Amino acid sequence: MDWAETLRRWRENYYASRVLTAIAKPIERACCVVSCRLRSHIRKNGIRFTLPNGEVLRIGRDAGIYLSSGLFWGGLDSFEPATSSTLRFFFPRVATFVDVGANYGFYSLLAAHWNPKLRVVAFEPVPLIFERLQHNIGLNQVQARVDAYSLALSDASGAARLYVPQSQSLDLEATATLAQGSWQQRKGHAKGYPPRPSVYRLRNPAEGTRK
């Protein structure tokens, strides 16, 4: 009888299992605490992540630290798993994907890598985030399939104030909104932005707003 077989038998023995579980439980809890703290306190700035289909998704330096950290520590389903899983189901079955509020481009890049025939249209109104979105698009070499526009979308054309709340990270806050009276407005403007929120023109992409 080899050691592996002996261990398999002992782990199910009543007395042995009581001893082993009494020892293992506090160790498991301590490991979980350490793991959670590592994930929450150590950030990954930039990543090269291999997708299940073999394609490589890249997030650039200072261009989505929260995204990079999530992919590094938790894998593909670490960021909005229900949404990500649903979109991955539809990507091979549609011709166009519209990413409204694309942020640093996670879903746009995922779509482009998941289906090379898919056309992606990304909208991101915050200038600094848009610059980093463009950087990530170039880093992934999907410029031919991802069209990015620096504008907000609403139910009417015109001018509107976009409220970008303060952030405690190098990443800009991803919850900017046009809504008056929102918590984003009450929280205050992001560092580096003027005291009054910037005004963004809402236009049809056909009017020449493509960057």
PELINPE-V993222 format. One record per residue. N is the residue number from 1. RES is the residue in three letters. OMEGA is omega in whole degrees, -180 to 180 (* if undefined). NEAR is the number of other ideal C-beta (glycine too) atoms within 10 Angstrom. Layout:
n=N res=RES omega=OMEGA near=NEAR
n=N res=RES omega=OMEGA near=NEAR
//
This chain:
n=1 res=MET omega=-179 near=6
n=2 res=ASP omega=-177 near=7
n=3 res=TRP omega=-179 near=7
n=4 res=ALA omega=179 near=8
n=5 res=GLU omega=178 near=9
n=6 res=THR omega=180 near=10
n=7 res=LEU omega=179 near=10
n=8 res=ARG omega=-180 near=10
n=9 res=ARG omega=-178 near=11
n=10 res=TRP omega=-176 near=13
n=11 res=ARG omega=178 near=11
n=12 res=GLU omega=175 near=8
n=13 res=ASN omega=-174 near=11
n=14 res=TYR omega=-175 near=6
n=15 res=TYR omega=179 near=8
n=16 res=ALA omega=-179 near=13
n=17 res=SER omega=178 near=13
n=18 res=ARG omega=179 near=10
n=19 res=VAL omega=-176 near=11
n=20 res=LEU omega=180 near=13
n=21 res=THR omega=177 near=11
n=22 res=ALA omega=178 near=9
n=23 res=ILE omega=-172 near=10
n=24 res=ALA omega=-174 near=11
n=25 res=LYS omega=179 near=10
n=26 res=PRO omega=177 near=9
n=27 res=ILE omega=179 near=9
n=28 res=GLU omega=179 near=11
n=29 res=ARG omega=180 near=10
n=30 res=ALA omega=179 near=10
n=31 res=CYS omega=179 near=10
n=32 res=CYS omega=179 near=10
n=33 res=VAL omega=179 near=10
n=34 res=VAL omega=-180 near=10
n=35 res=SER omega=-180 near=11
n=36 res=CYS omega=-180 near=11
n=37 res=ARG omega=176 near=10
n=38 res=LEU omega=-178 near=10
n=39 res=ARG omega=-176 near=15
n=40 res=SER omega=-175 near=10
n=41 res=HIS omega=-180 near=7
n=42 res=ILE omega=-176 near=10
n=43 res=ARG omega=176 near=15
n=44 res=LYS omega=-178 near=16
n=45 res=ASN omega=-177 near=16
n=46 res=GLY omega=-178 near=16
n=47 res=ILE omega=171 near=19
n=48 res=ARG omega=-170 near=11
n=49 res=PHE omega=-180 near=20
n=50 res=THR omega=-180 near=10
n=51 res=LEU omega=-180 near=15
n=52 res=PRO omega=-180 near=9
n=53 res=ASN omega=178 near=11
n=54 res=GLY omega=178 near=7
n=55 res=GLU omega=-179 near=15
n=56 res=VAL omega=177 near=11
n=57 res=LEU omega=-178 near=23
n=58 res=ARG omega=172 near=18
n=59 res=ILE omega=-174 near=30
n=60 res=GLY omega=178 near=20
n=61 res=ARG omega=-179 near=14
n=62 res=ASP omega=-177 near=15
n=63 res=ALA omega=180 near=23
n=64 res=GLY omega=-177 near=28
n=65 res=ILE omega=179 near=19
n=66 res=TYR omega=179 near=19
n=67 res=LEU omega=-179 near=25
n=68 res=SER omega=-179 near=25
n=69 res=SER omega=179 near=22
n=70 res=GLY omega=179 near=22
n=71 res=LEU omega=-178 near=22
n=72 res=PHE omega=-175 near=18
n=73 res=TRP omega=-171 near=16
n=74 res=GLY omega=180 near=12
n=75 res=GLY omega=-172 near=12
n=76 res=LEU omega=-177 near=17
n=77 res=ASP omega=180 near=13
n=78 res=SER omega=-177 near=15
n=79 res=PHE omega=179 near=17
n=80 res=GLU omega=-173 near=13
n=81 res=PRO omega=-179 near=12
n=82 res=ALA omega=179 near=8
n=83 res=THR omega=-179 near=10
n=84 res=SER omega=-179 near=16
n=85 res=SER omega=179 near=11
n=86 res=THR omega=-180 near=11
n=87 res=LEU omega=179 near=17
n=88 res=ARG omega=175 near=19
n=89 res=PHE omega=-175 near=9
n=90 res=PHE omega=-176 near=13
n=91 res=PHE omega=-180 near=19
n=92 res=PRO omega=-172 near=11
n=93 res=ARG omega=-179 near=8
n=94 res=VAL omega=-179 near=12
n=95 res=ALA omega=-176 near=8
n=96 res=THR omega=175 near=9
n=97 res=PHE omega=180 near=21
n=98 res=VAL omega=-177 near=14
n=99 res=ASP omega=-177 near=22
n=100 res=VAL omega=-173 near=11
n=101 res=GLY omega=-171 near=17
n=102 res=ALA omega=-179 near=25
n=103 res=ASN omega=-178 near=24
n=104 res=TYR omega=169 near=26
n=105 res=GLY omega=-177 near=33
n=106 res=PHE omega=-177 near=23
n=107 res=TYR omega=178 near=23
n=108 res=SER omega=179 near=28
n=109 res=LEU omega=179 near=29
n=110 res=LEU omega=179 near=24
n=111 res=ALA omega=-179 near=26
n=112 res=ALA omega=180 near=26
n=113 res=HIS omega=-177 near=21
n=114 res=TRP omega=-179 near=20
n=115 res=ASN omega=-176 near=20
n=116 res=PRO omega=179 near=10
n=117 res=LYS omega=-176 near=8
n=118 res=LEU omega=173 near=19
n=119 res=ARG omega=-177 near=16
n=120 res=VAL omega=177 near=24
n=121 res=VAL omega=-175 near=16
n=122 res=ALA omega=178 near=26
n=123 res=PHE omega=177 near=21
n=124 res=GLU omega=-173 near=28
n=125 res=PRO omega=-177 near=23
n=126 res=VAL omega=-172 near=23
n=127 res=PRO omega=-177 near=15
n=128 res=LEU omega=178 near=14
n=129 res=ILE omega=179 near=24
n=130 res=PHE omega=178 near=22
n=131 res=GLU omega=-179 near=13
n=132 res=ARG omega=173 near=23
n=133 res=LEU omega=178 near=29
n=134 res=GLN omega=178 near=19
n=135 res=HIS omega=180 near=19
n=136 res=ASN omega=177 near=25
n=137 res=ILE omega=179 near=23
n=138 res=GLY omega=-180 near=13
n=139 res=LEU omega=-180 near=18
n=140 res=ASN omega=177 near=22
n=141 res=GLN omega=179 near=10
n=142 res=VAL omega=-179 near=19
n=143 res=GLN omega=-177 near=12
n=144 res=ALA omega=-176 near=8
n=145 res=ARG omega=180 near=18
n=146 res=VAL omega=176 near=25
n=147 res=ASP omega=-178 near=17
n=148 res=ALA omega=-179 near=21
n=149 res=TYR omega=180 near=19
n=150 res=SER omega=177 near=20
n=151 res=LEU omega=176 near=19
n=152 res=ALA omega=177 near=20
n=153 res=LEU omega=179 near=12
n=154 res=SER omega=-180 near=11
n=155 res=ASP omega=179 near=5
n=156 res=ALA omega=176 near=6
n=157 res=SER omega=179 near=11
n=158 res=GLY omega=180 near=9
n=159 res=ALA omega=180 near=8
n=160 res=ALA omega=177 near=18
n=161 res=ARG omega=179 near=14
n=162 res=LEU omega=-178 near=18
n=163 res=TYR omega=-180 near=25
n=164 res=VAL omega=-176 near=27
n=165 res=PRO omega=179 near=20
n=166 res=GLN omega=180 near=13
n=167 res=SER omega=177 near=15
n=168 res=GLN omega=-176 near=6
n=169 res=SER omega=171 near=10
n=170 res=LEU omega=173 near=13
n=171 res=ASP omega=171 near=21
n=172 res=LEU omega=178 near=22
n=173 res=GLU omega=-174 near=17
n=174 res=ALA omega=-175 near=17
n=175 res=THR omega=178 near=15
n=176 res=ALA omega=-176 near=22
n=177 res=THR omega=174 near=16
n=178 res=LEU omega=-171 near=18
n=179 res=ALA omega=174 near=12
n=180 res=GLN omega=178 near=9
n=181 res=GLY omega=-178 near=8
n=182 res=SER omega=177 near=14
n=183 res=TRP omega=178 near=11
n=184 res=GLN omega=179 near=21
n=185 res=GLN omega=-178 near=17
n=186 res=ARG omega=-176 near=9
n=187 res=LYS omega=-180 near=15
n=188 res=GLY omega=-174 near=13
n=189 res=HIS omega=179 near=17
n=190 res=ALA omega=178 near=18
n=191 res=LYS omega=-180 near=9
n=192 res=GLY omega=178 near=8
n=193 res=TYR omega=-179 near=19
n=194 res=PRO omega=-179 near=7
n=195 res=PRO omega=176 near=6
n=196 res=ARG omega=-178 near=8
n=197 res=PRO omega=179 near=18
n=198 res=SER omega=179 near=14
n=199 res=VAL omega=-179 near=10
n=200 res=TYR omega=179 near=19
n=201 res=ARG omega=178 near=14
n=202 res=LEU omega=-178 near=18
n=203 res=ARG omega=171 near=14
n=204 res=ASN omega=179 near=10
n=205 res=PRO omega=-180 near=12
n=206 res=ALA omega=-179 near=7
n=207 res=GLU omega=175 near=10
n=208 res=GLY omega=-178 near=7
n=209 res=THR omega=-179 near=14
n=210 res=ARG omega=-179 near=11
n=211 res=LYS omega=* near=13
//
